[in-house]
Amino acid sequence: MNKALLVVNAQEDFIGEQRSKKKFNYYDVDELILNINNKIEEYKSDNKYVAYIAHVLPSSFFNKKFIGYGIVGTSGAKICENIKIVCDYYFEKQTANAFKNTNLIKFIREKQISEIEIVGIDVTGSINETAKGALDLGLKVSIPNSCIGKTNEVKYYKVCTRLKNFGVAYL
């Protein structure tokens, strides 16, 4: 069976220079991007799969007015220009759980992937829900601490503890 790296929400609106630093104030974004890129390079060197997951919302009045980020067709919805792109496995999601996208599930099954490693942001939202979604599919899940964006250490450790209890490995 194969292993894949899921790069979740590494988009301009969340970690790019244009992001709202008040809303998306991740600890040391430059180091986070470096660590994510190193992990991507590691997977590429080992001929393992890398898939990019973007949180992209429809361009509706409500989303533009009240959400304001990850809107389809905007530069902010694109993968951050500082993130290495090593393949064209790209999936969009509109919910926190990336596995709500049936094309991602199809990719996992076609490539016979049994284990995933999740990097990106945010551990209290999309990383958490995607990890649980992967476990529901019977996948082995690991999350490298150095490759996860976080804004609140207390919430981060609560989520980590809960996910560890479900069987997620933290590296």
C-alpha positions in Angstrom: 0.0 0.0 0.0 1.0 3.6 -0.6 1.5 6.8 1.5 0.4 10.3 0.6 1.0 13.8 1.9 -2.1 16.0 2.0 -1.2 19.7 1.9 -4.3 21.3 3.4 -5.4 25.0 3.0 -1.9 26.3 2.1 -3.5 29.2 0.2 -2.7 32.8 -0.3 -5.6 33.9 1.9 -4.4 31.8 4.8 -0.6 31.9 4.8 0.3 34.3 1.9 1.5 37.9 2.4 -1.9 39.2 1.5 -3.7 37.3 4.3 -5.5 39.0 7.1 -2.8 38.8 9.8 -5.4 39.6 12.4 -7.6 36.7 11.4 -4.9 34.2 10.3 -2.2 35.0 12.7 -0.3 31.7 12.5 2.9 31.3 14.5 6.0 31.9 12.3 4.4 31.5 8.9 7.8 31.6 7.1 9.1 28.6 9.2 5.8 26.8 8.6 6.1 27.2 4.8 9.7 26.1 5.0 8.7 23.0 6.9 5.8 22.2 4.6 8.1 22.6 1.6 10.7 20.3 3.2 8.0 17.7 3.7 6.8 18.0 0.1 10.4 17.6 -1.1 10.8 14.5 1.1 7.7 12.9 -0.4 8.8 13.8 -4.0 12.3 12.4 -3.4 10.7 9.1 -2.1 8.3 8.9 -5.1 5.3 9.2 -2.7 2.1 11.0 -3.5 1.5 14.6 -2.7 -2.0 16.1 -3.0 -3.0 19.7 -2.5 -6.3 20.5 -0.9 -7.8 24.0 -1.1 -10.7 25.4 0.8 -12.6 27.2 -2.0 -16.0 28.7 -1.6 -18.5 29.8 -4.3 -18.5 33.4 -5.3 -21.8 34.3 -3.7 -22.8 37.6 -2.1 -22.9 35.9 1.3 -19.4 34.4 1.0 -17.9 37.6 -0.3 -19.5 39.8 2.4 -19.4 37.6 5.5 -16.6 35.0 4.8 -14.3 37.0 2.6 -11.6 34.4 2.0 -11.0 31.4 -0.2 -13.5 32.7 -2.8 -13.3 30.9 -6.1 -11.6 32.9 -8.8 -9.7 35.2 -6.4 -5.9 35.2 -6.0 -6.3 34.3 -2.4 -8.0 31.0 -3.2 -4.8 29.8 -5.0 -2.1 27.7 -3.4 0.4 30.1 -1.8 3.1 31.1 -4.2 5.8 30.0 -1.7 4.5 26.5 -1.5 6.3 24.0 -3.7 4.0 22.4 -6.3 5.4 19.0 -7.4 2.4 17.5 -9.0 -1.1 18.2 -10.3 -3.1 16.3 -7.7 -5.3 19.2 -6.6 -8.7 18.9 -4.8 -11.1 21.6 -3.6 -13.3 21.5 -0.6 -16.1 23.6 0.8 -16.2 22.0 4.3 -13.5 21.4 6.9 -13.3 17.6 6.0 -11.4 17.2 2.7 -12.9 13.8 2.3 -16.3 15.2 1.6 -14.8 15.6 -1.9 -15.5 12.3 -3.6 -12.7 12.9 -6.1 -10.2 12.8 -3.2 -11.6 9.5 -2.0 -11.4 8.2 -5.6 -7.7 9.3 -5.8 -7.0 7.6 -2.4 -8.6 4.3 -3.6 -7.1 4.4 -7.2 -3.6 5.0 -5.8 -4.1 2.3 -3.1 -3.2 4.7 -0.4 -3.4 3.3 3.1 -1.6 6.0 5.1 -1.7 9.8 4.9 0.3 12.5 6.5 -1.5 15.9 6.8 0.3 19.3 6.8 -1.1 22.8 6.5 -3.6 24.8 8.5 -5.7 24.9 10.7 -5.4 22.1 13.2 -8.6 23.1 15.1 -10.6 23.1 11.8 -9.7 21.4 8.5 -6.7 19.4 9.8 -8.9 18.0 12.6 -11.9 17.2 10.4 -9.8 15.8 7.6 -7.9 13.5 10.0 -11.2 12.2 11.4 -12.5 11.7 7.8 -9.4 9.7 6.9 -9.8 7.5 10.0 -13.4 6.9 9.0 -12.1 5.6 5.7 -9.7 3.2 7.5 -6.6 5.2 6.7 -3.6 5.5 9.0 -3.0 9.2 9.8 0.0 11.1 11.0 0.5 14.8 11.6 3.9 16.4 11.9 3.7 19.1 14.5 6.3 21.4 12.7 4.1 21.4 9.5 0.8 22.5 11.1 -0.3 26.1 11.4 -1.7 27.1 14.8 -3.0 30.3 16.3 -4.1 29.0 19.8 -1.9 26.6 21.7 -4.6 25.7 24.2 -7.0 24.7 21.5 -4.2 23.0 19.6 -3.3 20.7 22.5 -7.0 19.8 23.1 -7.4 18.8 19.5 -4.1 16.9 19.5 -5.2 15.0 22.6 -8.5 14.1 21.1 -7.0 13.0 17.7 -4.4 10.9 19.5 -7.2 9.1 21.3 -8.7 8.3 17.9 -5.4 6.9 16.7 -3.7 9.8 14.9 0.1 9.9 15.3 1.7 13.2 16.0 5.3 13.5 14.9 
